[in-house]
Amino acid sequence: MTDGKETTSPASGSGTTPVSCTTEPCPVPVTVVINLLQAVACPGHPLSMTAVGTPGGGTYKWTISGGTAQLVDAGGTPTTTGPTVYLRAFKADDATGNIPAQAATVGVTYTHPNGTATDSKNVPIHKIEFVVTNATVTSGLTQRRELPGGVRISHAGTATVSITPRVEIQLDASCPRKAACAANHRVGWLQVVLTNDRRSRFTHTLVEVTVVLPIRDEIGTSTTPAPQFPFYANVATFTGDRDKQTAHHEDSPGMGAAWVDPRPAAPNPPPAINRQLRSISFSNGFTAWTVVQNIEWSVHHLNDSFAYLRHFDWSMQLNLTVDTTQPVGSRCTPANNAPTVGAVGIGKGGGTPVLTTPFPNVNHTVNTNPAPVI
């Protein structure tokens, strides 16, 4: 006992509020400390942080500052309360394709009937770099192929465009969990259709295939979608530090048309040429990107989950004049045309990919309408 002398609980941590007492034992000092699961955070992967406040029974209020870091709960929902929260941060450099290091400061205030206490920690988020080799585009011709029932435009054995870069992931030496960190990243391609002209002109009819532009591109169909949305085709996941993965990309746009007008109501007076194919207009323009996606970050932030390593623009065109009075094999000119392929650039470039669900192999419209006679 103190014979009526007043004592206070000692201050513990910045912001601790002393509490008066006239009897012993005095209230237990209020303290709080932040414990990090690892000393360094990996880009995109949640880092568990637990605050331990004493005495028990108080409440926790968290803050964070610096970089793109955010606080979330175990399910990924933003939160600033509770004893355990997760720090998550990811931001790639669009100019280089690398993931720069970041630093965040987390703080917690523990409030208890006996007083308050605070703690803070500086949390580094380590960098990741990617080394790209063999990023050269090869190209082949778009050609017409005449068949008994009509003409088909497609590639001439070699893909219209093809590129197979090799990508190596290089984790910073400070990464505390290299196998899991590497496996949180996958490499693949995004492609967007920027321009589209697909028309088949008959004597009395125009058949036109249209899509809403710009539109995400993929190799999938209505029954066989691409392996991983929103990628163009296959993706490869890294397995460890300095792992190298191949990211192949190729595309060969095609279309076809019958020799005879498909519109039942088209006029059919003699001679037979009145229902025949007269011309085809076919061209597409694209931008393609080699990207590494942070898998954890993509679940909550799809648009910002990519590191853009390389990009290039390309287009193809084959406009045919058709003379069905000639024998099959000699009806369409010209026979072929080469694509136009821009230089392969580092980073994202000036374009922005479309990451919504529609893609042209499925989400297109075929319009078959009367047209002025030619």
C-alpha positions in Angstrom: 0.0 0.0 0.0 1.0 3.6 -0.5 -0.8 5.3 2.3 -2.8 7.3 -0.1 0.1 8.3 -2.4 -0.9 8.2 -6.1 1.1 6.2 -8.6 0.8 5.8 -12.4 1.4 3.0 -14.9 4.7 3.6 -16.7 4.6 5.0 -20.2 5.2 2.2 -22.7 5.8 3.1 -26.3 5.0 6.4 -28.1 1.7 7.8 -27.2 1.2 5.7 -24.0 -1.3 7.4 -21.7 -0.4 7.2 -18.0 -3.2 5.9 -15.7 -3.4 7.0 -12.1 -3.9 4.6 -9.3 -4.3 5.0 -5.5 -4.1 1.3 -4.6 -1.7 -1.5 -5.5 -1.1 -3.3 -7.6 -1.1 -0.5 -10.2 -2.5 -1.3 -13.7 -0.2 -3.3 -15.9 1.7 -1.1 -18.4 0.2 -1.0 -21.9 2.6 -2.2 -24.6 2.4 -3.3 -28.2 4.9 -4.8 -30.6 4.6 -5.7 -34.3 6.0 -9.1 -35.4 6.7 -9.7 -39.1 6.5 -13.2 -40.5 9.6 -12.3 -42.7 11.8 -9.2 -42.5 11.4 -8.5 -46.2 8.1 -8.6 -48.2 7.9 -10.3 -51.7 6.1 -8.3 -54.4 2.4 -9.1 -54.5 2.6 -11.8 -51.9 0.8 -11.0 -48.6 3.2 -10.6 -45.6 1.7 -11.6 -42.3 2.1 -9.0 -39.5 0.8 -9.6 -36.0 0.6 -7.0 -33.2 0.8 -8.3 -29.7 -0.7 -5.9 -27.1 -0.5 -6.3 -23.4 -2.5 -6.5 -21.3 -5.0 -8.4 -23.4 -8.4 -7.3 -24.4 -7.6 -4.1 -26.3 -8.2 -3.1 -29.9 -5.8 -2.5 -32.8 -5.7 0.3 -35.4 -3.2 0.0 -38.2 -1.7 2.5 -40.6 0.5 2.2 -43.7 2.4 4.6 -45.9 4.9 4.3 -48.8 4.8 2.9 -52.3 1.8 0.8 -53.4 1.6 -1.1 -50.1 -1.8 -1.8 -48.7 -3.2 -3.7 -45.6 -5.6 -6.6 -46.1 -7.1 -9.4 -44.2 -6.5 -13.1 -44.9 -9.1 -13.0 -47.7 -7.5 -10.0 -49.4 -10.1 -7.4 -48.2 -8.7 -4.1 -47.2 -8.6 -3.7 -43.4 -7.0 -1.6 -40.6 -8.2 -3.5 -37.5 -7.4 -6.7 -35.7 -4.2 -8.2 -34.3 -3.1 -9.7 -37.6 -3.1 -8.0 -41.0 -1.2 -8.6 -44.2 0.9 -6.2 -46.2 0.7 -6.5 -50.0 2.5 -4.4 -52.6 3.2 -4.7 -56.3 4.2 -2.1 -58.9 6.1 -2.8 -62.1 8.1 -0.2 -64.0 6.2 0.1 -67.3 9.4 1.5 -69.0 11.7 -1.4 -68.2 9.4 -4.3 -67.3 11.2 -4.8 -64.0 9.7 -4.7 -60.5 11.5 -2.0 -58.5 12.1 -2.3 -54.8 9.7 -0.4 -52.5 9.6 0.5 -48.8 6.6 0.8 -46.6 6.1 1.9 -43.0 3.4 0.2 -40.9 2.2 1.4 -37.6 -0.3 0.1 -35.0 -2.0 1.8 -32.1 -3.2 -0.5 -29.3 -6.0 0.9 -27.1 -6.8 -0.6 -23.8 -8.7 0.7 -20.7 -5.3 1.1 -19.0 -4.0 3.3 -21.8 -2.6 3.2 -25.3 0.6 2.2 -27.0 2.1 2.3 -30.5 4.7 0.6 -32.5 5.9 0.9 -36.1 8.1 -1.0 -38.5 9.8 -0.2 -41.8 9.2 -3.0 -44.3 11.3 -3.4 -47.4 9.6 -5.0 -50.5 12.4 -6.5 -52.6 13.0 -6.0 -56.3 12.7 -8.5 -59.2 14.4 -8.2 -62.6 13.8 -10.1 -65.8 16.3 -10.8 -68.5 14.8 -11.3 -72.0 16.7 -13.0 -74.8 15.7 -14.1 -78.3 13.0 -11.4 -78.7 13.1 -11.4 -82.5 9.9 -11.6 -84.7 9.9 -13.8 -87.7 7.1 -13.5 -90.3 5.5 -15.4 -93.1 3.1 -14.6 -96.0 -0.6 -14.4 -95.8 -1.8 -16.2 -98.9 -5.0 -17.2 -100.8 -5.9 -20.8 -101.3 -8.5 -21.6 -103.9 -10.7 -24.6 -103.3 -13.7 -26.0 -105.3 -16.2 -24.4 -102.9 -14.5 -21.1 -102.3 -11.3 -19.2 -101.3 -9.5 -19.4 -98.0 -7.0 -16.8 -96.8 -4.5 -18.1 -94.3 -0.8 -18.4 -93.6 1.5 -20.1 -96.1 2.9 -22.8 -93.8 4.9 -20.3 -91.7 3.0 -18.3 -89.1 2.2 -14.8 -90.1 4.1 -13.6 -87.1 6.1 -15.6 -84.5 8.3 -14.8 -81.6 9.8 -17.0 -78.9 11.6 -15.0 -76.2 13.4 -16.6 -73.3 12.7 -14.9 -69.9 14.8 -15.3 -66.8 13.5 -14.2 -63.4 16.1 -12.7 -61.1 15.0 -12.3 -57.5 16.8 -9.9 -55.1 19.3 -11.6 -52.7 17.1 -10.4 -49.8 14.1 -12.5 -50.9 13.2 -14.7 -47.9 11.2 -17.3 -49.8 12.6 -17.7 -53.3 10.8 -20.8 -54.6 7.4 -19.4 -53.6 8.2 -15.9 -54.8 9.2 -17.1 -58.2 6.2 -19.4 -58.5 4.0 -16.3 -57.9 4.9 -15.1 -61.4 3.9 -16.4 -64.8 5.0 -15.3 -68.3 2.9 -15.1 -71.4 1.5 -12.8 -74.1 -1.4 -10.3 -74.3 -2.6 -9.2 -77.7 -5.2 -6.6 -78.7 -7.0 -6.2 -82.1 -6.9 -2.5 -83.0 -8.3 -2.6 -86.6 -10.5 -5.0 -88.4 -11.7 -5.2 -92.0 -13.3 -8.5 -93.2 -15.6 -8.1 -96.2 -16.7 -10.4 -98.9 -18.4 -8.6 -101.9 -20.7 -10.4 -104.2 -22.6 -9.0 -107.2 -25.6 -8.0 -105.1 -24.5 -8.7 -101.5 -21.9 -7.5 -98.9 -20.9 -10.0 -96.1 -19.1 -8.2 -93.3 -17.6 -9.6 -90.1 -17.3 -6.9 -87.4 -16.1 -6.7 -83.8 -16.2 -4.0 -81.2 -12.7 -2.4 -81.2 -10.3 -2.5 -79.6 -10.8 -6.0 -78.4 -8.7 -8.6 -76.5 -7.4 -11.4 -78.7 -6.9 -15.1 -77.8 -6.6 -18.4 -79.7 -9.7 -19.8 -78.0 -13.1 -20.7 -79.4 -16.5 -20.9 -77.8 -15.8 -24.6 -76.9 -12.1 -24.4 -76.3 -11.0 -21.2 -74.5 -7.4 -20.1 -74.1 -5.7 -21.8 -71.1 -5.5 -18.8 -68.9 -7.5 -15.5 -69.0 -6.6 -12.9 -70.2 -3.6 -14.3 -72.0 -3.5 -15.0 -75.7 -2.4 -18.6 -75.3 -0.3 -20.7 -73.0 1.5 -19.3 -69.9 4.6 -20.6 -68.1 5.1 -20.3 -64.4 8.6 -19.8 -62.9 9.9 -22.4 -60.5 12.7 -20.6 -58.7 15.3 -17.9 -58.8 17.1 -17.6 -62.1 14.6 -20.0 -63.7 14.2 -19.4 -67.5 10.9 -19.9 -69.3 10.0 -19.7 -73.0 7.1 -17.5 -74.0 6.1 -18.5 -77.5 3.6 -16.3 -79.5 2.3 -16.7 -83.0 -0.7 -15.6 -85.0 -2.0 -16.3 -88.5 -5.3 -14.5 -89.1 -7.6 -16.1 -91.6 -11.0 -15.9 -93.3 -12.8 -17.5 -96.2 -15.6 -16.9 -98.7 -17.7 -19.1 -101.0 -17.6 -18.6 -104.8 -21.4 -18.2 -104.8 -23.5 -15.6 -102.9 -24.8 -17.1 -99.7 -27.8 -14.7 -99.4 -30.9 -16.7 -100.4 -32.8 -13.5 -101.6 -29.9 -12.4 -103.8 -31.1 -11.9 -107.5 -30.2 -14.7 -109.8 -30.9 -13.7 -113.4 -28.7 -15.1 -116.1 -25.8 -15.1 -116.5 -24.5 -17.0 -113.5 -21.9 -14.3 -112.8 -24.8 -12.4 -111.1 -24.4 -14.4 -107.9 -20.6 -14.7 -107.9 -17.9 -13.5 -105.5 -16.2 -10.4 -106.8 -13.7 -9.3 -104.1 -12.4 -9.8 -100.5 -11.1 -7.2 -98.2 -9.1 -8.6 -95.2 -6.9 -6.7 -92.8 -6.1 -6.6 -89.1 -3.9 -4.5 -86.9 -2.5 -5.6 -83.5 -0.4 -4.8 -80.5 1.2 -7.7 -78.6 3.0 -7.7 -75.3 5.3 -10.2 -73.5 4.3 -9.9 -69.9 5.0 -11.4 -66.5 1.9 -11.5 -64.2 2.1 -11.5 -60.4 -0.5 -14.2 -59.6 -1.4 -13.1 -56.1 -1.8 -9.4 -57.1 -3.9 -10.4 -60.1 -6.7 -11.8 -58.0 -7.5 -8.4 -56.6 -5.8 -6.0 -59.1 -5.9 -7.6 -62.6 -5.2 -4.4 -64.5 -2.0 -3.6 -62.5 -0.7 -7.2 -62.2 1.6 -7.2 -65.2 5.2 -6.4 -65.8 5.5 -5.5 -69.5 8.8 -6.9 -70.8 8.4 -6.4 -74.6 5.9 -5.1 -77.1 5.4 -4.7 -80.8 2.8 -3.6 -83.3 2.0 -5.5 -86.4 -0.6 -5.8 -89.2 -1.6 -8.0 -92.1 -3.6 -7.3 -95.2 -4.7 -9.3 -98.3 -7.3 -7.7 -100.5 -8.3 -9.9 -103.4 -9.9 -9.2 -106.7 -11.9 -12.2 -107.9 -12.8 -13.3 -111.4 -14.9 -16.5 -111.3 -14.8 -16.9 -115.1 -11.3 -18.2 -114.6 -10.5 -21.8 -113.4 -10.1 -22.5 -109.7 -6.5 -21.8 -108.9 -6.4 -18.6 -111.0 -9.3 -16.6 -109.8 -7.9 -14.4 -107.1 -5.2 -11.8 -107.2 -2.8 -11.1 -105.7 -1.6 -14.5 -104.5 -0.1 -13.3 -101.1 1.2 -10.5 -99.1 3.7 -10.0 -96.2 2.7 -8.5 -92.8 4.0 -5.2 -91.5 5.9 -5.8 -88.3 7.2 -2.9 -86.1 10.3 -3.0 -84.0 10.2 -4.9 -80.7 10.3 -2.3 -77.9 11.2 -2.6 -74.2 8.5 -2.2 -71.6 4.8 -1.3 -72.2 5.1 1.2 -74.9 2.3 3.6 -75.7 -0.6 1.1 -75.9 -2.8 -0.4 -73.3 -4.1 -3.9 -73.4 -7.8 -4.7 -73.3 -8.4 -7.2 -70.4 -12.2 -7.7 -70.7 -13.8 -11.1 -71.5 -14.9 -10.7 -75.2 -12.6 -11.9 -77.9 -13.1 -11.9 -81.7 -13.1 -15.7 -82.4 -16.4 -15.8 -80.5 -17.7 -12.2 -80.0 -18.2 -11.1 -83.6 -21.1 -10.2 -85.8 -21.7 -11.4 -89.4 -23.8 -9.0 -91.4 -25.1 -10.2 -94.8 -26.9 -7.4 -96.6 -28.0 -6.3 -100.0 -25.5 -4.0 -101.8 -25.5 -2.0 -105.0 -24.9 -4.2 -108.0 -21.4 -4.3 -109.3 
